[in-house]
Amino acid sequence: MPYRRLPNTDKSRLSALKTLLDNNDIYMARDRFLEWKDINQARTCYDKLLTAVTQYEVDKKAQWRSGTKIDQLQKKAYMYESHFMQVLLMAVTRGEIKRSNLKLYGLEETATMIPVDNSIGSITEWGPKIISGEKNRVKKGGRPIYNPTIGMVETHFDIFKEAYDKQKALQKRTSEMEQRLKEIRPEIDELILRIWDQIEAHFSEEGKLVIDRVADCERFGIRYYMRRKEKRKMQEKEKENKQENEQ
């Protein structure tokens, strides 16, 4: 005997609802066996799920496209920050910049190693410190560092930070839409189960061949599965029943 399996993906849920709603028999006043409230709810659930799935896919693609850009921008931001810090520390070692000025950059006066690494956390932490420190030192009359200039450091940091903030916003939106899908699935699954029970009850007439009942139910969106041996046995049994009815 074939067994039915409730949809377990959003695509299969949409397919089951669409097959049902596209069947004109459910709208016929005569011999209608589904309740109007269930038909109306099916339409509402289909539209709600389709909208949520579409938006989720759009957000996921946007997040992926944004993520591919982030890596390159992150590398550039790190390169400019680390290079600037190297030049700064070398200038301190040569005596061109006083060690006391290192505090302006958030460093200890005894610092000899660059503190920034290529992680997002480190780049976003040290970028503002470097930019603010260099601008404050120059305001006090210090000579600006060149190659790279603080303007180049700030430009690449701002570009990276803007892209990173956008990526976080996309991740949040994608997560919210994923949660939305999790919330509406139980309602849809419950509705599909209720409607499928009504459909099977309607076509469970005594004496009707199983293969015919399965075909009738499938026209309304129910999906049946059977193993190869079961399918072969059912076909043989149906053939025997037909021969008996003909005699």
N, C-alpha and C positions, 0 to 999 in steps of 0.2 A: 504494500500500500504506500503510495507516495506520501511524503510528509512535507508540510509547509515550513518555511523558515522566515521569520519576521526580518525586515530590513535591518541591517546592522551598520550601514553607512548612510551618509546624507544623500549621496547620489541615488542609492536604492530606495530611500524613503521618498525622494522626489519622484522617482520613476513609478513607484507604487501609487502615489497620490494622483499623478498625472494620468496614468492609465485609467484609474477609476473615474476621474473628472471628465476625461475625454469620451467616456462611454455614454452615448445618448440615452441608453436604457434607464439610467438612474434618474433621469428627469421626466420620464413618462408618467403621467398621472395614473394611467391604467397599469396594474400589475407592479406598481412600484413597491419595492420591499425594503428600501433604505429610508430611514427617517430624515426629514428635511434638515433637522438640526445637525445631524452628522454630516450631511452633504455640505451644508454651509460652513461647518467647522473644518471640513476637509479643504475647502477652498481657502479659508483664512490661514490654515496651517501651511498649506502649500505656498501661498504668497509670502508668508512670514519666513519660512525656511529658505525659500529661493533667494529672498532679499539678503538674509543673514549669510548664506553660503557665498553668494556673489561678492558681498562686501568683504568677507573674510579672505577670499581668494585675491581680491584687488589689494588689500592691505598686505597680504603675505608677499605678493610680487613686488610691491613698492618697497617693502622692508628688505627683500633680497637685493633689489637694485641698489638701494642705499648702502647696504652692507658691503657690496663689491667696491664702492667708491671709498668707504671709510679706511680700508687698509692702506691705500696709497697716500691719502691725506694724513693719516696717522704717522706713517714713515717720514713724510716731509716735515711735519711739525716737530717730531722728535729730532730729526737731523739738524734743523735750525736751532732748536733749543740747546741741544748738546754741544753743537759747534760754538755757539755763542758763549756757553759756560767754559769751554776749553780756552777760548781766546781771553775771557775774563780772568781765569786763574793764571794763565801764562803772563798776562799783564801785571798781575799782583806779584808773581814770582820775580819778574824783572824790575819790580819797584815802580812801575808806571802808574799803578793804582794802589792806594793805601789799603792795607788789610782791613782796617776798620770799616771800609765801605762795603765789605762782603755782607755785613748785617742788613744792608739795604735790600739784598737779594734773598734774604732768609737763610743765609749761610753763617756758619761759625767763622770767626776770624782765622782759625787754624785750618780751615778747609783746604784740601789739596786735590780732592777727587770730585768729579761732577756728580751731583746727587740724582739727576734725572735719568730714568731708564725709558724703554720704549713701550711701557704699559700705558693704557689710557688714563689710569688713575694718576700716575706720575706726571704725564704730560699736562693734564688739566690742573694738577696741583702746582707745578713749577712754572708753567707758562705765565700766569699773572704775576708771580713773584719776580720773575726775570724782567718782564716788561716794566712793572712798577719800579723795581730797583734801579734799572738803567735810566729811566726818565727822572727819578729823584736825584740820582748822582749827577746827571747832566745839568739839572736845575741849580745844583750847588756849585756849578762852575767846572765840573769834570769834563774831560774830553770824551766825546762819544766813541764807542767801539764800532769799528767798521769790519766788514767781511766776516760775518754778516752784520748788517745794521739792525738796530732794534726794530726798525720799521718792517724789515723783512720777516723777522721773528714773529712780530705781532700779526702781520698779515696771514702767515701760514697757520698760526695758532687760531686766529679768528675763523678762518675757513674750515679748519678741522673741527673746532668747537661747534660751529653752526651745523655742520653735517652730523656730528655726534648727537647733538640735542634733537635734531630731526629724526635720527635713527631711534633714539629712546622714545620719542613721541609715537613713532610708527609701531614700535614693539608694544607699547602700552595699548594702543588702539587695537592691534592684532590680538593681544591677550584678552581685552575686553570683549571683542567679537567672538573669540573662542569660548569664553565663559557664557556668552549669550546663547551660543549653539548648545552648550551643555544643558542650559536651563530649559530650552524649548523641546529638546529631544524626547524627554519622558512623556510630555503631553501628546506629541505626535505618535509615539509608539503605542500609547494607550488607545488613541483614536483608531489607528490602523488595526490593532487587535480586535477592537469592538466591531469595526466594519467588516473585517474578514470573517468573524464569527457569524455575522448576519448573512453574509454572502453564502457561506457554506451551509448554513441552516436552510436557506432558501432553495439550494440546489440538491439537498439531501433527500430526494424523492426515492422511495422504495422501487426497486426494479430497474432503476436507471444505471447504465454501465458506468463503472468508475472512471474510465477514460473520458466519457462524455461529461461527467461531473467536473473532472479536473479541467477540461477545456472551457466549460462554462465559467468556472470560478476564475480561471486565468484571464478571461476577457475583462474582469473587473480588478485586475492588479495583483491577485494572489500568485505567489511563486511557489511551485512544488518541485521537490527533488526526490530522486529515487536512485538506488544502486542498480548496477547493470543487471544483476540476477533478478532483482525485483521487477525491473522493467520488462525483462524477457518473460518472466512468469505471468505478469499482468497481461501482456499482449497475447500470450497463449490462452489464458483464461477467458479474455474478452472474445477471442476467436471462437472458442468452444461455446460460449453463451450465445453468440450470434447464430451458430450452426443449429443449436437446439431450438432457438426461437423460430428459425426458418422451417423447421420440420413440423 
